[in-house]
Amino acid sequence: MASKTKLVTILQQCFECRKTYSTPQSLREHMQKHNIQLPQRITGIRRYNNDEYTYVKATKSHDDIEKHFGCPACIAHCMEIDELKTHYYVNHLETLPEQSQTTSQEEPATGQQQSYNSQDQPNKRHLSNILGTELLDPLCLSFPPLDHDDHLLVQNFDATMAFHKLQLSLCQHKWKLSLENHIHCAMAATHILLLSRNHYPEDLSPYFSNHDLKATINGIETKYGIKKLPMSMATTTSMIGIVQNLTMGVITSSRTFAEDINEFELSTRYVDPFLSGLFDDPDEGIYLRWTNEITLEAQQDEDLSTKRPDICISRLHGMTWASNHGYGEVKSAAQGGNNYLICRDLLRVGIFCKNALNTHNMEGVLGLQVIERMVTFYVLVLPSTGLYVMYELEKIKIPSCLDDLTKLIVDMPRVCRVLDTFNRICKPSVHQAMPSRHRPTITTSAFNGVFSPSQDRKRSCHLKYQHN
């Protein structure tokens, strides 16, 4: 399927100091302040519309127009300013000050020039370090061949094959990927397909059409019996009546907090009462815990030895914790604006769930991501060999006052959907364990060879809209 031509507007921004200019000439003139020598006008270089890009001028943000950073020395352009910087260092070394000094053979080296060259040595090492840290290492990734007898097929679409093609495409990138822009690729690197209904991320679009994504989600819901459960009108009316009785005459209880709540207070005041009420089941030995210790699975995996989730939903067997049925990460509202941390948290939740499924032969594992009072619930399952699907179940906002309880009552069918999924799916499988269906979790060193540690709050992020 042919992809649509992308609408792109080119920004003229300095990759050293982040200043923005209206024209390429102004940017090139500015670059001289950083000892980067470029002619004010470069002839013979112009960007023309092609099969991939249509260039437009846009003064305001628009959902259909991508903003790219243009190279001041050629027609290349990049989605990230750090990527542009790396491109420039690789392709235009002759314009950098150390090159003009070290390649000059005609003038004698005066004392002033020798001093300048000696000062350039740290800059050269800095250049080498940048190139080394931003180039993607394809050897870090390894994906075993598919099992031809165990694929997820939905409406004649092979989701397992499409996902495998997505994984193989990761090795074709030249530069490391930013985590904020490519959370689906980060998940795919550790064999997890992240799915959310009515969301169509660009990372998946070359391999999953919108129709294919809908069909895959419907197939997962059908396979695991995930569905919305109705609530009787009598029950809903009764609950609303209780809330009205609580709010009558109680003025201070309806007052919300205006200031930001830190992670500890958020977890103890709002999140814990809500989640513990949902998942604690002493009769079955199930408890929601706030953990600060190494997980059961991490004890067998060196790369996870220092990783601790905020939340574990665990089963107690006698006096010891036998297995984990769910994991969660929590961030306050202030931290919720950091897309890098949000993506990192979701990746961690996915890895925790995947390792628990492998270790304890679970049918599925519940994942939770809490940002301020918004809780996003996921379920991770293994529908075919090597394909772990992390499917977003629901997003529920925890009330901060009595007046907000009415909204929670309206959301109760969605809460019941989460509980039904947890009780039926997030438990040990009745089938014998088949390790051949499992895939290893990507190591920290391999992940760092593919994904950049750089952070930028301005980067677009698939998860950003999920915690408004």
Buried (B, 14 or more C-beta within 10 A) or exposed (E): EEEEEBBBBBBBBBBBEEEEBEEBBBBBBBBEEEBBBBEEEBEEEEBEEEEEBBBEEBEEEEEEBBBBBBBBBBEBBBBBBBBBBBBBBBEBEEBBBBBEBEEEEEEEEEEEEEEBBEEBEEEBEEBEEBEEBBBBBBEBBEBEEBBEEBBBEBEEBBBBBBBBEBBEBBBEBEBBBBBBBBBBBBBBBBBBBBBBEEBEBBBBBEBBBEEBBBBBBEBBBEEBEBEEEEBEEEEBEEBBEEBEEBBEEEEEEBEEEEEEBEBEEBBEBBBBEBBBEBBEBEEEBBBBBBBEEBBBBBEEBEBBEEBBBBBBBBBBEEEEBEBBBBBBBBBBBEBBBBBBBBBBBBBBBBBBBBBBBBBBBBBBBBBBBBBBBBBBBBBBBBBBBBBBBBBBBBBBBBBBBBBBBBEBBEBBBBBBBBEBBBBEBBBBBEEEBEEEBBBEBBBEEBBBBBBBEBBBEEBEBBBBEBBE
